[in-house]
């Protein structure tokens, strides 16, 4: 499951980042908001690269951080989908995870400030774009995971919906190659 989740998540995350980029460009044309170089500044700090301010930051750094972060975080959404956490609810939860990832990196590097200190308009735009990323990534991750069938959580829910103490764990399954995975039984 995890091996599939990695490649599927990278693909889903890249697709989500591409959709978010298109949405950002449309929004920028409408609102006149300039490009943000925060991703490039975060990457420079994380990688120990020379720092520049604003538009002096190399564009490749901005794109590398934007798509790299999107791809890597997409793996988490793919793990969710493989486990059986799919659909609108899962993508909503993933939106919060994507926002948290940004804020941890931006605040830990000193590039950003806590969102509660932002102007409300900037915060709304950021939440909108991260939601677009999360739902696009989720749609791709869910579609790829669905090809592998129901996830363990979905199979458990099929026994009796809800979280119930009288429904124990599913029987331990063999892998596709016939071997029993290592771990507790």
Residue pairs with C-beta under 8 A, 6 or more apart in sequence:
1 82
1 83
1 148
2 79
2 82
4 78
4 82
4 144
4 145
4 148
5 75
5 78
5 79
5 81
5 82
5 145
6 75
6 78
8 78
8 81
8 82
8 140
8 141
8 144
8 145
9 71
9 74
9 75
9 76
9 77
9 78
9 79
9 141
10 71
10 72
10 74
10 75
11 74
11 140
11 144
12 74
12 77
12 78
12 137
12 138
12 140
12 141
12 144
13 70
13 71
13 72
13 73
13 74
13 75
13 77
13 78
13 137
14 67
14 70
14 71
14 74
15 74
15 136
15 137
15 140
16 70
16 74
16 77
16 132
16 133
16 134
16 136
16 137
16 138
16 140
17 66
17 67
17 69
17 70
17 71
17 74
17 133
17 137
18 67
19 132
19 133
19 136
20 70
20 129
20 130
20 132
20 133
20 136
21 66
23 128
23 129
23 132
24 129
27 33
27 125
27 128
27 129
28 34
28 35
31 125
33 125
35 55
35 62
37 54
37 55
37 57
37 62
38 106
38 111
38 112
39 61
39 62
39 65
39 66
39 69
40 57
40 58
40 59
40 61
40 62
40 65
41 51
41 57
41 109
41 111
42 65
42 105
42 106
42 109
42 111
42 112
43 49
43 61
43 62
43 64
43 65
43 68
44 50
44 51
44 52
44 57
44 61
45 51
45 109
45 110
45 111
46 105
46 109
49 61
51 57
52 58
69 101
69 102
69 105
70 133
70 137
73 97
73 98
73 101
73 137
74 137
74 141
76 94
76 97
77 90
77 91
77 94
77 97
77 134
77 137
77 138
77 141
78 141
78 144
78 145
80 86
80 90
80 93
80 94
80 141
81 90
81 138
81 141
81 142
81 144
81 145
81 146
81 151
82 145
82 148
82 151
83 151
83 152
83 153
84 150
84 151
84 152
84 153
84 154
84 155
84 156
84 157
85 93
85 151
85 153
86 138
86 141
86 142
86 145
86 146
86 151
86 154
87 138
87 142
88 135
90 138
90 142
91 134
91 135
91 137
91 138
91 139
92 134
94 134
94 137
94 138
95 127
95 130
95 131
95 134
95 135
97 134
98 130
98 133
98 134
99 115
99 126
99 127
99 130
102 112
102 126
102 130
103 112
103 114
103 115
105 111
106 112
106 113
107 113
107 114
115 123
115 126
118 126
145 151
150 158
152 170
155 170
156 167
156 169
156 170
159 167
159 170
160 166
160 167
172 180
172 185
174 180
175 181
